[in-house]
Amino acid sequence: MTVFSRRALLGALAASALTASAPAAMAQGGQGAQSGQGDWPSHPVTIIMTFNAGSGVDVVGRLIQEPLAKLLGQPVIIDYKPGAAGNIASEYVSRAKPDGYTLVFGTAATHGTNAALYPKLGFDVEKDFEPVAPIVDVSNVLTINPNVIKVNSLAEFVKEIKANPGKYNFASTGNGTGTHMAFAELNWRLGLDMVHVPYKGGPDAITSVLRGETCCIMNQVQTVLPHYKSGKLKLLASTTAKPIAAVPEVPPVAASGLPGTKGFDSAIWFGIFAPKGTPAPVVAKLNNTIQQVLHQPEVKKRLEDSGNTLRYETPEQFRQTVHRNRLQSAEIVKAAKITIQ
């Protein structure tokens, strides 16, 4: 055999071997991409906000954004798609590619209450999402404009409202949101007749109270704290079973002794969700990374100083939390006859 023919034969054999191995290599590479392992994340991760800038979820989201990006090694982008009590953002993410690059910042309202309030949602709050990790439990506080309703305690508030049924308006951050649900439950328990005025988000709702367009709101501590400290707004009661560390002087509704308030606990949670089908390794890495962020002393302090309680759960524990919350919300909506206006 000549040198030329031997070289040709060796070249042909090598090409044949490469051709035969190519499908296997491609399949192997495809499986790696499908599994969600390897180099995730290889480009920026986007968190879709259910409510607008300046809202409670936005405040918490902004606090974890930078440290989360540092640990992931990729930018974390916050994108706002507010509206319909968080349903617009939730539906958008439910239809996103399940690759770990598009997430939604949900709440006990968006992934619990809304299922009971909106019979024709374009998604299922449990079946269409992978619960990634909770971030915090948040207490709402009964916040009033003292120039509109001149009271100094929950008992005085109840007495004034009952003496003037239908006179006072209360604000919320939107139909079906945690602020709406907390106030609706309070009114139901105490037999109060008030007018609900929903706004497009926290900033608008709080502004309405500051201007006197509404008398009050049941809103997250972190969003009303600056106005409370400045003396513009007054806090009458918290919705948690125990006093809030950030404002220990504000008593819980349940401690008021008023009929119907025993056991009142309307705290809500904030958390991260991914589209259904997001690879388990990606969900696990996200959960682990978020928990690392929450354990950072500076992040922990800033969140707690704002009135939040940090919440640590595995994806499966969070899944059970979402399920329980959905059932509890349905019971409250039915018992209090809460409807969307």
C-alpha positions as CSV (number, residue, x, y, z in Angstrom):
1,M,0.0,0.0,0.0
2,T,1.4,3.4,-0.9
3,V,1.9,6.2,1.6
4,F,-0.8,8.2,-0.2
5,S,-3.4,5.4,0.0
6,R,-2.6,4.6,3.6
7,R,-3.1,8.3,4.5
8,A,-6.4,8.4,2.6
9,L,-7.6,5.3,4.4
10,L,-6.7,6.7,7.9
11,G,-8.4,10.0,7.0
12,A,-11.5,8.2,5.9
13,L,-11.6,6.1,9.1
14,A,-11.1,9.3,11.3
15,A,-13.9,11.1,9.4
16,S,-16.2,8.1,9.8
17,A,-15.5,8.0,13.6
18,L,-16.2,11.7,13.9
19,T,-19.4,11.4,12.0
20,A,-20.6,8.4,14.1
21,S,-19.8,10.2,17.3
22,A,-21.5,13.5,16.4
23,P,-25.1,12.5,17.0
24,A,-24.1,11.1,20.4
25,A,-22.2,14.3,21.3
26,M,-25.1,16.5,20.2
27,A,-27.5,14.4,22.2
28,Q,-25.3,14.6,25.2
29,G,-25.0,18.3,24.8
30,G,-28.8,18.6,24.3
31,Q,-29.4,16.6,27.5
32,G,-27.1,18.9,29.4
33,A,-29.0,22.0,28.2
34,Q,-32.3,20.3,29.0
35,S,-31.2,19.4,32.5
36,G,-30.5,23.0,33.5
37,Q,-27.1,22.0,34.9
38,G,-23.7,23.2,33.8
39,D,-23.1,26.9,33.3
40,W,-26.4,28.3,34.5
41,P,-26.7,31.2,34.7
42,S,-24.7,32.2,31.7
43,H,-26.5,35.5,31.1
44,P,-28.7,38.0,33.1
45,V,-31.6,36.7,35.1
46,T,-34.8,38.8,35.1
47,I,-37.2,39.1,38.0
48,I,-40.7,40.3,37.0
49,M,-42.3,42.5,39.6
50,T,-46.0,42.0,40.2
51,F,-46.4,45.6,41.5
52,N,-44.9,48.9,40.6
53,A,-41.8,50.7,41.7
54,G,-41.9,51.8,45.3
55,S,-44.3,49.0,46.4
56,G,-43.5,46.6,49.2
57,V,-42.3,43.8,46.9
58,D,-40.1,46.3,45.1
59,V,-38.5,47.5,48.3
60,V,-37.6,43.9,49.2
61,G,-36.6,43.0,45.7
62,R,-34.2,45.9,45.4
63,L,-32.6,44.9,48.7
64,I,-31.7,41.5,47.5
65,Q,-31.0,42.4,43.8
66,E,-27.3,43.3,44.1
67,P,-26.2,40.6,46.5
68,L,-28.1,38.0,44.5
69,A,-26.3,39.1,41.3
70,K,-22.9,38.9,43.0
71,L,-23.5,35.3,44.1
72,L,-24.9,34.2,40.8
73,G,-22.2,35.9,38.9
74,Q,-24.7,37.5,36.5
75,P,-26.7,40.7,36.5
76,V,-30.2,40.5,38.0
77,I,-32.6,42.7,36.2
78,I,-35.9,43.9,37.7
79,D,-38.7,44.5,35.3
80,Y,-42.1,45.8,36.2
81,K,-45.4,44.5,34.8
82,P,-47.9,45.7,37.4
83,G,-51.7,45.6,37.1
84,A,-54.7,43.3,37.8
85,A,-53.4,42.7,41.4
86,G,-50.3,41.1,40.1
87,N,-52.0,38.8,37.6
88,I,-50.4,40.4,34.5
89,A,-46.9,39.7,35.7
90,S,-47.8,36.2,37.0
91,E,-49.4,35.2,33.7
92,Y,-46.4,36.5,31.7
93,V,-44.0,34.4,33.7
94,S,-46.3,31.3,33.7
95,R,-45.8,31.4,29.9
96,A,-42.1,32.2,29.9
97,K,-39.4,29.7,28.8
98,P,-38.7,27.4,31.9
99,D,-34.9,27.9,31.8
100,G,-34.4,29.9,35.1
101,Y,-33.8,33.2,33.4
102,T,-37.3,34.7,33.9
103,L,-38.8,34.7,37.4
104,V,-41.6,36.4,39.2
105,F,-41.7,38.1,42.6
106,G,-45.0,36.9,44.0
107,T,-46.9,37.3,47.2
108,A,-49.5,35.5,49.3
109,A,-52.1,37.5,47.4
110,T,-50.8,36.9,43.8
111,H,-50.3,33.2,44.4
112,G,-53.1,32.6,46.9
113,T,-55.9,35.0,47.2
114,N,-56.2,35.8,43.5
115,A,-57.1,32.2,42.8
116,A,-60.3,32.7,44.9
117,L,-61.1,36.2,43.7
118,Y,-60.5,35.7,40.0
119,P,-62.4,32.7,38.6
120,K,-61.0,33.1,35.1
121,L,-57.2,33.5,35.6
122,G,-55.1,32.7,32.6
123,F,-52.9,30.5,34.8
124,D,-53.0,28.2,37.8
125,V,-51.1,29.6,40.9
126,E,-49.9,26.1,41.8
127,K,-49.8,24.0,38.6
128,D,-48.1,26.6,36.4
129,F,-45.2,27.6,38.7
130,E,-42.2,26.1,40.5
131,P,-42.0,27.7,43.9
132,V,-38.3,28.7,44.3
133,A,-38.0,30.4,47.7
134,P,-39.9,32.6,50.1
135,I,-38.1,35.9,51.1
136,V,-39.9,37.4,54.0
137,D,-43.1,37.5,56.0
138,V,-44.6,41.0,56.0
139,S,-46.9,42.6,58.5
140,N,-49.5,45.1,57.5
141,V,-50.3,47.9,59.9
142,L,-53.6,49.9,60.2
143,T,-52.4,53.3,59.1
144,I,-54.5,56.4,59.4
145,N,-54.3,60.1,58.5
146,P,-55.0,61.7,61.9
147,N,-56.4,64.8,60.3
148,V,-59.1,62.8,58.5
149,I,-60.1,60.4,61.3
150,K,-59.2,61.7,64.7
151,V,-58.6,58.5,66.8
152,N,-55.8,57.2,68.8
153,S,-56.5,53.4,69.1
154,L,-58.1,50.6,67.3
155,A,-61.0,50.7,69.8
156,E,-61.6,54.4,69.0
157,F,-61.3,53.7,65.3
158,V,-64.0,51.0,65.5
159,K,-66.3,53.3,67.5
160,E,-65.9,56.1,65.0
161,I,-66.5,53.9,61.9
162,K,-69.6,52.3,63.5
163,A,-71.0,55.7,64.3
164,N,-70.6,56.7,60.7
165,P,-71.4,53.7,58.4
166,G,-70.3,54.2,54.8
167,K,-68.7,57.6,55.5
168,Y,-65.0,56.6,55.5
169,N,-63.0,55.3,52.6
170,F,-60.0,52.9,53.0
171,A,-57.3,52.6,50.4
172,S,-55.7,49.4,49.1
173,T,-52.9,48.6,46.6
174,G,-55.4,46.9,44.4
175,N,-58.3,44.5,44.3
176,G,-57.3,41.2,45.9
177,T,-54.0,42.4,47.2
178,G,-52.8,41.6,50.7
179,T,-53.7,45.2,51.8
180,H,-57.3,44.7,50.5
181,M,-57.7,41.3,52.1
182,A,-56.4,42.4,55.5
183,F,-58.7,45.4,55.7
184,A,-61.7,43.3,54.3
185,E,-61.1,40.7,57.0
186,L,-60.9,43.3,59.7
187,N,-64.1,44.9,58.6
188,W,-65.8,41.5,58.4
189,R,-64.6,40.5,61.9
190,L,-65.6,43.9,63.5
191,G,-68.8,44.5,61.5
192,L,-67.5,47.8,59.9
193,D,-69.1,49.5,56.9
194,M,-66.4,51.2,54.9
195,V,-65.8,52.0,51.2
196,H,-62.9,50.3,49.5
197,V,-60.9,52.4,47.0
198,P,-58.3,50.3,45.1
199,Y,-55.2,51.9,43.6
200,K,-52.6,50.7,41.1
201,G,-50.0,50.2,43.8
202,G,-48.5,51.2,47.1
203,P,-47.2,54.7,46.3
204,D,-50.6,55.8,44.9
205,A,-52.5,54.3,47.7
206,I,-50.3,55.8,50.4
207,T,-50.4,59.2,48.7
208,S,-54.2,59.0,48.8
209,V,-54.1,58.7,52.6
210,L,-51.5,61.4,52.9
211,R,-53.7,63.8,50.9
212,G,-56.8,62.8,52.9
213,E,-58.6,61.3,49.9
214,T,-58.9,58.2,52.0
215,C,-58.7,57.9,55.7
216,C,-56.6,54.9,56.1
217,I,-54.8,51.8,54.7
218,M,-53.7,48.5,55.9
219,N,-50.2,48.5,54.3
220,Q,-46.8,46.9,54.8
221,V,-44.7,48.4,57.6
222,Q,-41.7,49.2,55.4
223,T,-43.8,51.4,53.1
224,V,-45.5,53.5,55.8
225,L,-42.6,53.7,58.3
226,P,-41.1,57.0,56.9
227,H,-44.4,58.7,57.1
228,Y,-45.0,57.4,60.6
229,K,-41.7,58.6,61.8
230,S,-42.3,62.0,60.3
231,G,-45.6,62.2,62.1
232,K,-47.7,62.5,59.0
233,L,-49.4,59.2,59.6
234,K,-50.4,57.2,62.7
235,L,-50.2,53.4,63.2
236,L,-53.0,51.9,65.3
237,A,-52.5,48.2,65.1
238,S,-50.5,45.4,63.3
239,T,-51.9,42.4,61.6
240,T,-49.4,39.9,63.1
241,A,-50.0,37.8,66.2
242,K,-47.0,39.4,68.0
243,P,-45.7,43.0,68.0
244,I,-43.4,44.0,65.2
245,A,-39.8,44.5,66.1
246,A,-39.5,47.6,64.0
247,V,-42.5,49.3,65.8
248,P,-42.9,47.4,69.1
249,E,-45.2,50.2,70.4
250,V,-47.9,49.3,67.9
251,P,-50.1,46.6,69.4
252,P,-51.5,43.6,67.3
253,V,-55.1,43.7,66.3
254,A,-55.5,40.4,68.2
255,A,-54.4,42.0,71.4
256,S,-57.1,44.7,71.3
257,G,-59.6,42.5,73.2
258,L,-62.3,43.6,70.8
259,P,-65.0,41.0,69.9
260,G,-64.0,39.1,66.7
261,T,-60.3,39.9,66.8
262,K,-59.1,36.8,68.7
263,G,-56.6,35.0,66.5
264,F,-56.4,37.7,63.9
265,D,-53.1,37.2,62.0
266,S,-53.0,38.6,58.4
267,A,-49.3,38.6,57.7
268,I,-48.3,37.9,54.1
269,W,-45.2,36.5,52.5
270,F,-43.2,37.5,49.5
271,G,-41.4,34.9,47.4
272,I,-39.8,34.0,44.1
273,F,-41.4,31.7,41.5
274,A,-40.2,30.2,38.2
275,P,-42.3,28.8,35.3
276,K,-43.4,25.2,35.6
277,G,-40.8,22.8,34.2
278,T,-37.8,24.8,35.2
279,P,-35.1,22.2,35.9
280,A,-34.8,21.1,39.5
281,P,-31.0,21.8,39.7
282,V,-31.7,25.4,38.7
283,V,-34.5,25.8,41.3
284,A,-32.3,24.3,43.9
285,K,-29.4,26.6,43.1
286,L,-31.7,29.6,43.2
287,N,-33.1,28.6,46.5
288,N,-29.6,28.0,48.0
289,T,-28.4,31.3,46.6
290,I,-31.4,33.3,47.9
291,Q,-30.9,31.8,51.4
292,Q,-27.2,32.8,51.3
293,V,-28.3,36.3,50.5
294,L,-30.8,36.4,53.4
295,H,-28.1,35.2,55.8
296,Q,-25.8,38.1,55.0
297,P,-25.8,40.3,58.1
298,E,-26.4,43.6,56.2
299,V,-29.2,42.3,54.2
300,K,-30.8,40.6,57.2
301,K,-30.6,43.8,59.3
302,R,-32.0,46.0,56.6
303,L,-35.0,43.7,56.0
304,E,-35.7,43.3,59.7
305,D,-35.3,47.0,60.4
306,S,-38.0,47.6,57.8
307,G,-40.5,45.4,59.7
308,N,-40.0,42.1,57.8
309,T,-39.4,38.6,59.2
310,L,-37.0,36.5,57.1
311,R,-38.4,33.2,55.9
312,Y,-36.2,30.2,55.1
313,E,-37.8,27.2,53.3
314,T,-36.8,24.6,50.7
315,P,-38.7,24.6,47.4
316,E,-40.9,21.7,48.6
317,Q,-41.7,23.5,51.9
318,F,-42.5,26.6,50.0
319,R,-44.8,24.6,47.7
320,Q,-46.7,23.4,50.8
321,T,-46.9,27.0,52.1
322,V,-48.4,28.2,48.8
323,H,-51.0,25.3,48.9
324,R,-52.0,26.1,52.5
325,N,-52.2,29.8,51.8
326,R,-54.4,29.2,48.8
327,L,-56.9,27.1,50.9
328,Q,-56.9,29.6,53.7
329,S,-57.5,32.6,51.4
330,A,-60.4,30.8,49.8
331,E,-62.0,30.4,53.2
332,I,-61.6,34.0,54.1
333,V,-62.9,35.3,50.7
334,K,-66.0,33.1,51.1
335,A,-66.7,33.9,54.8
336,A,-66.1,37.7,54.4
337,K,-67.9,37.7,51.1
338,I,-65.0,39.6,49.5
339,T,-65.6,40.6,45.9
340,I,-63.7,42.4,43.2
341,Q,-65.0,45.9,42.5
